[in-house]
Amino acid sequence: MERGEYPGAKNMFGGMMAYCPAPEELVPGFWDQAPWERAVIKRVLSVAGEGSSTSLVFQAHSDSTLRPAGAGSTSDRTLTAFTLFRPFFDRWYAEQAVARGVTLLTSCRADGLVIRDGMVRGIRISGDSVEAPLVIACDGTLSFLAQEAGLHTGFRPDQVALGVRALYHLTEEEINERFGLLGREGATQEFLGCTEGIRGGGFIYTQTETLSVGLVLHLDSIKSRSIPPYELLERFVASSQVASLLRGARLMEYSAHLLPEAGMRVVPKLCAAGLLVAGDAAGFCYTNGLTQEGMNLAMTSGLIAAQAGAAALAEGDFSARKLARYREKLKKSFVLRDLATFSRAIDFLHHDRLFAVYPRVVSALMEDLYRSDGTPKEKIGKLGRRAIKDEVTMRQLLADLFQGGRAFLW
Ligand SMILES: Cc1cc2nc3c(=O)[nH]c(=O)nc-3n(C[C@H](O)[C@H](O)[C@H](O)COP(=O)(O)OP(=O)(O)OC[C@H]3O[C@@H](n4cnc5c(N)ncnc54)[C@H](O)[C@@H]3O)c2cc1C
């Protein structure tokens, strides 16, 4: 059931989805057929300072000239992510389900749950009720259905982020030339230090003939500053590192959406008698600083919820105790395991210094390393001490390094 005119009509995301094997279990050859835009083989992480930026580039070796229309232009699909548009992708995926016997109701909003004798029995739509042995709530970040069932009380501002995205048109050739791509190869670029001290980051994703340019900003951090998100996005778009890529591009669309951003801490109880919660509604979305992952978690948790539902149907038992196997299966899958692996990283990414101070420090250090002004050069240790002077104390730096190490290294 979807409140939009068709699946995907109301969905918004940055633009890139990590390769996900889950749908291949349902639709053989899924990624060969799905309407994606580009197969991402090049990922750039840029730390932006005031006068310079420093980037790390990952590029999977490409055989795209051999298989330009194949599913993923590298020979290793697990290194590939896909850029896509939700209105095309979600609609096509739903059509596959309909072709296999699913009934799809669109322009149909669930107003609430039907709860009887302590068990969810269905949903309410415009005063009517539709009864079902099991409801799977995947109604997005705010999930009023999960809240109504008492599974969670809603997210706090420090647990969600606001994503703002602008879509720009360029020709396929212009995008290939500017990002050094061939055929259907894609590139993404993530930015740290481009949000004027607000916790968050920027991104550029390449689609076939468009670029998604946006920011993901922690809601509590924006609230504490007086810069409206769209203004921050305009400044990001006008910055020299982005403006050069957008030369002559035409703005097509602007959108904004909330996403969960607090990892395991916001994962609610995942089931009640007659109800399971999946996707963003269950808080399955995070960034580890390198990528934003949400769609692959939503699709995989949806599949696991359906499998748990089918097992409950076979046994005729939709009690909370029986449905608890959903959480057990999720715990064994990458969905809950990745959230657990990166739980410290997610906390670490709530430190203001990471977005305001360290990008400046990295830029100052790199500028000193590359500066040639006719004076004798110094070793990197001395330049490093100069770069952090007046920015962060040695004690704070060591504490941050320790926490960063615990978050990402061990
Ligand atoms: C700016 C931004 C950038 C992002 N970038 C990425 C990225 O690059 N990669 C990535 O993997 N993830 C990204 N995400 C996260 C990703 O979008 C989500 O994790 C994913 O969309 C979750 O899917 P979902 O189906 O659970 O929820 P949603 O996509 O929110 O879908 C919920 C659906 O439920 C419908 N609905 C809601 N309430 C009702 C109701 N009462 N009745 C009927 N229908 C209802 C909505 O219309 C919608 O179709 C990003 C998110 C944002 C906001």
The ligand as an ORCA input file, in Angstrom:
! r2SCAN-3c Opt
* xyz 0 1
  C      18.793     13.445      1.311
  C      18.871     11.973      1.505
  C      19.925     11.305      0.956
  C      20.015      9.916      1.095
  N      21.008      9.292      0.440
  C      21.039      7.946      0.435
  C      21.977      7.264     -0.365
  O      22.761      7.861     -1.097
  N      21.987      5.912     -0.332
  C      21.092      5.204      0.421
  O      21.128      3.962      0.390
  N      20.186      5.834      1.202
  C      20.125      7.180      1.215
  N      19.183      7.827      1.952
  C      18.303      7.032      2.822
  C      17.211      6.338      2.012
  O      16.493      7.283      1.283
  C      16.277      5.613      2.973
  O      17.007      4.797      3.855
  C      15.276      4.738      2.188
  O      14.512      5.534      1.327
  C      14.367      4.005      3.174
  O      13.347      3.375      2.470
  P      11.937      3.145      3.162
  O      11.117      2.428      2.138
  O      12.119      2.512      4.501
  O      11.344      4.584      3.461
  P      10.880      5.694      2.426
  O      11.746      5.711      1.227
  O      10.721      6.945      3.220
  O       9.455      5.172      1.936
  C       8.330      5.214      2.773
  C       7.135      5.039      1.864
  O       5.982      4.892      2.656
  C       4.971      5.717      2.100
  N       4.104      6.068      3.236
  C       4.451      6.759      4.348
  N       3.402      6.856      5.178
  C       2.383      6.198      4.571
  C       1.035      5.944      4.935
  N       0.532      6.384      6.094
  N       0.252      5.238      4.082
  C       0.746      4.774      2.890
  N       2.032      4.985      2.490
  C       2.823      5.693      3.326
  C       5.683      6.908      1.511
  O       4.907      7.560      0.525
  C       6.916      6.233      0.939
  O       6.708      5.763     -0.368
  C      19.048      9.201      1.852
  C      17.982      9.890      2.423
  C      17.884     11.261      2.247
  C      16.722     11.967      2.867
*
